[in-house]
Amino acid sequence: MEPTFFLKSKRFWGMFIAAATAILPAVGTLVGWDIKPGLVIDLGAAGSNALEAVGGFVGLALMLIGSMKAKGPMVLKPE
């Protein structure tokens, strides 16, 4: 089994996308990203929920595909 540098790994990017979709809205308010009320009204709760669902699905799918095609473990240092 050959190790893969983590930035070239589909598993890593799938985990990153899924986590970012879930975490970014909460972290954004903590660091001061101001979301205007008009934007929330324009986007709507349904649009926001759909965006989170699509991001979670894409991340999970990429993670599963990457895990099935993996030829070895991920490593932190490129070879």
C-alpha positions in Angstrom: 0.0 0.0 0.0 1.3 3.4 -1.0 0.7 6.4 1.2 -1.0 9.5 -0.3 -0.1 13.1 0.6 -3.2 14.4 2.3 -3.9 17.4 0.0 -4.1 14.9 -2.9 -6.6 12.7 -1.1 -10.3 12.6 -2.0 -10.9 11.4 1.6 -9.4 14.6 3.0 -11.3 16.9 0.7 -14.6 15.1 1.3 -14.1 15.5 5.1 -13.1 19.1 4.7 -16.1 20.0 2.5 -18.5 18.2 4.9 -17.0 19.9 8.0 -16.9 23.3 6.4 -20.5 23.2 5.4 -21.5 22.4 9.0 -19.1 24.7 10.8 -18.7 27.9 8.6 -22.1 29.4 9.4 -21.5 29.3 13.2 -17.8 30.3 13.0 -18.7 33.2 10.6 -20.8 34.9 13.3 -18.1 34.4 15.9 -15.4 36.1 13.8 -17.6 39.0 12.9 -18.9 38.2 9.4 -22.0 40.3 9.3 -24.9 38.8 7.5 -27.3 41.5 6.6 -31.0 40.8 7.3 -31.9 41.6 3.7 -29.6 38.8 2.5 -31.2 36.3 4.9 -34.6 37.3 3.6 -33.5 37.1 -0.1 -31.8 33.7 0.4 -34.4 32.4 2.7 -34.1 29.6 5.2 -34.9 27.0 2.6 -32.0 28.1 0.4 -29.6 28.1 3.3 -30.8 24.6 4.4 -30.4 23.4 0.8 -26.9 24.7 0.5 -25.9 23.0 3.7 -27.5 19.7 2.6 -25.8 19.8 -0.8 -22.4 20.6 0.8 -22.8 17.8 3.3 -23.8 15.3 0.5 -21.0 16.3 -1.8 -18.5 16.0 1.1 -19.8 12.6 2.2 -19.9 11.3 -1.4 -16.3 12.5 -2.1 -15.1 10.9 1.2 -16.7 7.6 0.4 -15.4 7.5 -3.2 -11.9 8.5 -1.9 -12.0 5.7 0.7 -13.0 3.1 -1.8 -10.3 4.1 -4.3 -7.6 4.6 -1.7 -4.3 2.8 -2.2 -2.9 3.4 1.2 -3.0 5.8 4.2 -2.8 9.6 4.1 0.5 11.2 5.2 1.3 14.8 6.2 4.5 15.1 4.3 4.7 14.7 0.5 7.1 12.1 -0.8 
